[in-house]
Amino acid sequence: MSKLAFPEGFLWGGAVAANQIEGAWLEDGKQPNVTDICVGIGDRHPGLKWNDETNKWEMCLDPEKVYLSHEAIDFYHRYKEDLALMAGMGFNCFRTSIAWGRIFPNGDEEEPNEKGLQFYDNLFDEMNRLGMTPVITLSHYETPLHLLTEYGGWINPLCIDFWRNYVTTVFNRYKGKVKYWLTFNEVNNMKRSPFISAGALSLNPVDKTNPRIVTDKERWQVYANILTANAETVKLAHEIDPDCQVGCMLTSSSVATYPYNCDPDNVFGAYQAQRFANFYFGDPFCLGIIPGYVKRVWKELDCEPEFREGALDLIKTYPVDFFAFSYYRSGTYDKETANGWDTGGLTGKANPFLRGTSPEPWKWPIDPKGLRYTLNVLTDRYHKPLFIVENGIGLDENLDENGHIHDTFRVEYTRDHMLEVREAIADGCDVMGYLYWGPIDVVSAGTGEMRKRYGFVYVDRFNDGHGTLERVKKDSYEWMKKICTTNGEALDEEETI
Ligand code: BGP
């Protein structure tokens, strides 16, 4: 039997996002984006209020809240130190995003902000110098706020034009420096969180106290506009830099939605959940088609969106080069408790066959085999290279009396997932790489807190905003280094840390 192994050139590294690490939220010309006015995606009260005189939404931050992302971990000023720590683990790849608002502060300017462009020039140069291939997300919950308050964000097709200007600018500027581009981070979450995930805001709100609500019609218009923009991005990237590749980025924990039992209603329900949480974006991105089950919803809800002339052809002609995704956990579908396709069909019913969850208070189910399942399903469906650009575990951790963090739990979680990736490669999946989410502690996307720590490197900052920002290597740092520098061979060693 041949030995299981990772292919030569496999990409090992970590992933972060500008809004969760950079801080400097109003520095060098940057203006606020959607994340800047929320404490995480789950924040029920984004910092906006409706002005009856102007008939517009206005920014209005809550003085009671701590917006940790405004300073985050100060990567904007410390990126050299942080990148050196990442390269020290043997990473040959590093993923971050460009904050759109550093390049076009309001989103609708014609000319870019040179200071923002220069920052990412320096950043990408440093990454390449350290031997880490940049994987760059074009939009990771960072749509400029002005585009939402002025135009309704992605509900408005004009956003496609603003986006075109932005991506053309960065493709021309970073040509030769960035080989892998990702378009819209986890945009398939837009049903649950249209404000942050999709950059959408209703300018004719049904509820003037709640900027998170968009109508079905508006939601599906966002879908049409994003599909169009995605295809344009692939076209432009290939025209400007034929050596670069473009991937979509979808949260694919939802692919591993299992029927709670073999009741055919649950089996089909789980399949529908996979479709409406994942494939409804994956199919047009990878196959260039709008699925029939989506058109059925349009008919039933009377909310068919408008596509610009030629957009459907564009979508057909310009599928992505690879499928990038995040995977953290699996879910179950049970018709008795299902809460509808709007939330991906997850029921919240615990899977009794899993060995556990992440610790309180997050309690995400731990299911490494779900990652192998996901890789296989995506391969059979799309036959494209797959790129795991997020996987990891958030834990509440503090330095012990000797200033250490012994994070065996993280090592076990990561090792078990990597082993399943290796199995999937043996199954025939074409896997480009494995990027661990949050290799250095970052502000959480979901809850906007520092307490949920993913890093191999600890950052001294806390939920109330205090902290020295000092960086400390956790025990897992040396373990990860062994994995990356042996192309995964160290996974077979008994002693992990
Ligand atoms: C994904 C996002 C990341 C990220 C991660 C972990 O949804 O793309 O931005 O933070 O999940 O989620 P959380 O930070 O909520 O633990």
Residues whose N, C-alpha, C, O or C-beta is under 5 A from the ligand:
A	BS01	BGP	A17 E186 G394 V443 S444 A445 G446 T447
